Each structure stands twice: as C-alpha cells, then as structure tokens.
Amino acid sequence: MNNRPEIPLNIPPGYKMDIAKTCSFIVNVACDMCHQWIADNKPKPEDFSWNPTDSCPITNSTFPIGDWSFQALLWSTFSLEKVTEPFAIIAYGSDPKTAFLAFRGTQTPEDAAMDLLTNLVTYKPPTQTPITNAKVADGFYAVFNGFDTLKAKLSEIASKGHSLVVTGHSLGSTLATLTVPLACSVGIPSANILHYNQASPKVGEVNFRNYYDRLDVLQTFRLRNKYDTVPDWPDKADYVPVGVEAEYGADYSSEPKNHNPCCSYSYALFNPTAPYNRNLDKCMTQFKPTLYTP
C-alpha cells in the first residue's frame, strides 16, 4: 500500500501524451535489449544477435513490436575496465520521416559505478556558443563520450531530412540530454527535435542548462515520479535539471518500484489521473529487465 498521496500527472503545456507513450514503449524495448545482452553473457557487439521485444504489459498491447523497424544498436565503451555495452536503439514507426532514439537506464554494476561519479567536469559544446564554462557529471559524460557511432547515426538522420525524437530512462535520460546538442551540431534543425525523458538525474550545473536552453529545441520534457529519488541525483547543490517537468506521484515504498520504467512510469502515462499501479508487483514479474538506482 502506498504511504504518501497519489498525485495525478501534471501535464505541462505542449506535452503530447501520444509521443510520451511512444517514447515509453521504445525505452522499454531498449531495456529488454540490454536484458537479452546480459542473459547472453554480455557478448561483443559483433557476436550479439538482438531480437526486439517488449516485456512491459503496459505498452506491449498498445504498440505491436512488428509495426516498428529497428536499426543497429549503439554501443558505448567506458570505465576503467573499458567495458563495451549496448545502450541505445533507433526505431521508426508509421511515420518514415521520424526517428526515435531511445537510451536504456542503469542495468549493470558498471553502469551503477558511473552513476556515482558526480564530480563536475568541463563540457565541450559541439555547437557554437558564447558559454564556455559549462560543466557536467563526469560519470554520465564518460558514458556519452564512449559512443563511437552515435554522431554518424545522427548525421544519417540529418542527411535524410528526418525529424528526431530523443528519449531515455534514468542514466539513459542523461545520455539523451547530452545527445541533443550533438544532433543539432550535425544539422538536424532544433525545430525538428523533441526530447521526452523519464526519471532523469541532473546532468550538470547552471551553465550547461543555459547552453542547452540556447539550442531552442522545440520541446524538452522531464517526466518524473515525485517519490522517485533518482531525478534528485546528484544530491549536490551545483546541479540543476534541464527541461520542463511533468510530475506525478505514486509511492510504492521502494525506490526500485518507484523508479521502474514500465510498471511505474509507463503506467502513469497510460493512467494519468490515477497513476498508482495497484498491480505493480504482478507487472514487475512480467517486465524482465532489472535496473539499478544510485
């Protein structure tokens, strides 16, 4: 039973529920992708054969997986051990001119170790800006800098004149936030970029946020459960969030439950006036991925 009041989703102006639900679905597919990789004993990129699935009972009945086209995975090499992990997927649905780029959250001990690296380091803007002193969390930035094909994939999207919807959950939301400036730098107009993230930690300090805001991206939204502590991470005074918050409240008396991308966040999007999932435990037995929290 929940201990704190259930709070309906506060839908800010411009927040499109159909896009938010679609992003939630693709995030769940990305989480399933990493679950498959872990179950296969973490093979190298060339040895991993991915079968797109969505084990989330909230989204899989609304979004048939066969209606979507999924492209090659995006991998990052990071940490002192130089591990290489699959983090993101690119998907196309009924609109062949809109690409969805989704980053999954923290699903390995190595990911969790990067979440804890919260020293502010210098951010190198990929676009022209008068702001030269922006800083971001070193752990998030290290994972982002580990992508070797991300810029090329974004360039492909730009060359086709396609629009881009960027999304993610938890750690994946920080990577989505860092991706938006890169997308602008390769020629995707800011007016053609939407950014809908879930449970995002704070990526950097106020100069980074000011730099991001100057990109004039059409929409940047930050979906959060009021009772999920991850969006308050890092718990340091210098850090500030990016984007307009869309907040709901569903307290399951457990951080992993409050933070769950499917059974908490997807459920809230599909039930915005009553976001507390009374069948959450059953839902979590069906949703396969296991996620870590700081």
N, C-alpha and C positions, 0 to 999 in steps of 0.2 A: 504494500500500500504506500502511496506517496505521502511524504511528510510535509511538503510545502505546497502552496496553492498551485493548481493548474492554471496556466496563463495562455489564452488564445494567441495564435500567431499574429503579431503586429505587421501587417503588410504595408510597407512604405510605398509612396507614390512611384510608379514606374516599374514596380516589381511584378513580373509576369509569372503567374503560377504555373502555366504550361511549360515555360522554359525552366523554371526551378525544378519541377518534377522530372523533366527530361534529364537535366544535369544530375539529379539524384540517382536516376536509373544508371546513367553511364558511369558514375562514381562507383556504384555497386558492382558493375561489370568489371571495373578496374580492380576493385578489391578482390573479387573472385579470381581474376587473372593472377594476382600475386599469391593467393591461396593455392592455386594449381601449381605454380612455380615452386612453392615451399614443399607441397606434397610430392613433387617430382624430385626432391632432394636438391633444389636450387641449381639446376643445370646452367651451363654457359649460354649466352644468347643464341649461338648457332645450334645448340642442342635442345632448345626449348620449343615444344610444339604446343601452341595455345589453342584451346577450344573455347570460344567465347560463351559464357554462361552468366546467368543472374540468379543467384540462390535466394535473393530477397523476396519474401512473399508479398511485400507491399508493392513493389514495382514490376515484378515479372509477369503479372497477369495483365498489366496495362500496356507494357512495352514488349511485344514478342521479339525475341532476340533475332529471329530470322528476317525481321524488317530492317535490320541495320547492317551496314557494311563497315567492317573494322580493318584498319590498316596496321602496319608493322608497329611493334611495341617500341617505346622509348626507354632507354636504359641509362642509369647513372652509375658512375664509378666514383666511390668516395671512401672516406675514413682512412685511418692509419693503415688498416689491413687491405685497403684498396679493393673492397668488395664491389661487385657489379650486380645491380638489381633492376628488375623491370618496374617502372614507376607510373607510366602513363600510356594511354591509348588514344587514338584518333578515330572518331566514328562519324559516319554520315547516315542520316535517316531519309525521310521522304523528300527533303529539300537537298538536291545535289550540290547546291552552292553554299551550304552552311556546314562548316566543320566543327565538331565538338571535340575538345581536347580535355581529357579528364585525368587527374593525378590522384592516385590512391594514398591512403594515410599510412601511419606507422604500423608495420606488420612484422618487423624482425627486431631482434635485440640491437643490431647495428643501427637501424633507424632510430630506436629509442635513445641510443647513446648520442646521436646527432641532435635530437630534440633538446638534450640537456646542455648543449654548448651554446651559451647565451651571451658570450662576450660580443660587444658591438665591434664590427669591423667595417672598413671603408667599402662602400658600394660604388662600383664603376658603372655609371649610367650608359646604356647602349645608344641613347639618343642625345641630341644637343640640348643643353640646359645650362642656365646660369647657376644652378645649385650644384656646388662642388663638394659639399661636406656631408652627404647622406651616409648613413650607416645602418647596417642590418645585422641580424644574428649570425654568428659565424657558422653554426651548425646547419641552418637552413640554406645559407649561401653556398656552403661546401657541397651539399647535395645538388643544388641547382647547377653549380659550375661543373658537376660531373657528367652532365648530359653531353654526348658527342654528336648527336644527330638532331637535336631539338631545333636549332637555328635553320638547318637545311629543310626540315619538315615545314616550319613556319614559312620559309621562303617559297616552297612549293604552293602553299595555300595562297600566299600573296600573288604569285605569278598567275594563278588561275582566276584572280579577282574574287575569291570566295570570302564570305564573312566567317568570323571565328567566335565561338562561344567557349570560354575557358572556365573550368570548374575543378573542384577538388574537395577533399575532406581532410581536416586536421593538418598534419605535415604536408599533405598534398595541396592544401589551400595556400600554404606559404609558397610552394613551388608555382602554383597558378598565378599568384600575385607577382612573383618575380618574372614570370613568363610574359606578362602583358607588355612591359616596356620593350622586351626583345621582339615581340610581334609587331609593335609599332616601328621598330628600327628597320625591319626587313621590308616594310612597305604596305602592311595592312593598315588602312586608314583607321584612326581611333574611333570614328563613327561606325565602323563595321565590326567593332569588338565589344562583346558582352562578357562580363565577369561575374559569375554567380558561384560563390564558395560557401562551404559549410564548416562550422566548428573551427574557424581559422585562428591559430595563435597570432600574436602580434609580430609582424615581420621585422620592423625596425623602428627608428626614432622619428621625430617630427620632420626632419629634413627629407627623409625618404618619403614620408607621406606627402609632403609638399611637392616633391618631384613627381610622384605618381599622379597627384591631382592635376598637375600641369599638362599631363598627357591628354586630358579631355576625353578619356574613354567614355563611351555613351552611358554605360551603366556598370557600376561595381557594387555588388551587394554581399553582405556577410550574414548568412543565416546562422543563428546561434540559439542553443538551449540555455536559458538563464541559469540553470542549475548545473551546467557542464563547465568544469573549471578550465578546460583546455583553451578556450578563447581568451582567458585572462593570462595565459602564459606567453612570454616570460613574465614572472611577477616582479618586474623591476620598473622603477619609476620612469626611466627614459623611454620605455616602449609605448607606442601608440598604435591603435588599429587603423586599418585602411578600409574605406568603403562605408556604405550606408547599412546600418544594422536592420535585420528582420529577425525579431526575437520572439520566442515562445517559451513557455515554462512547463516542463514535465520532469518531475523529480522521482527517480526510481531508487533513491537511497544507495546508489552505487555509481561511481564515476564511469566504469566501462559501459554500464547500461545507459546512463545519461548521454554518453558520447557516441553511441552506436550509430553508424551512418544509415543503416537500414531501419532498425526497429525503433529508434528514437527520431532521427532526422527525416527519413522518408515518410514515416508515419505522420509526423507533424505537418508535412506538406500536403498529404492526402486527407488530413483531418484537421484543418487549420483552426476551427472553432473549438475543438476538443482534442488537443494534441497528446494527451496522456494515453499511452498504449496499454490497455489492461491485459493484453495477451502478449506482452513483451517477452516473457520467458519462453513461451512457445515459439515466438518469432525467432528468438536467438538460437534455438535448436535447429532451425531451418537455414538461417544465414550462416554460411560456412566460415568466412574469414574471422580471424582473431586479431584484434587491434590493441596496441599498447597505448598508454597515456602517461604523460610526464608525472 
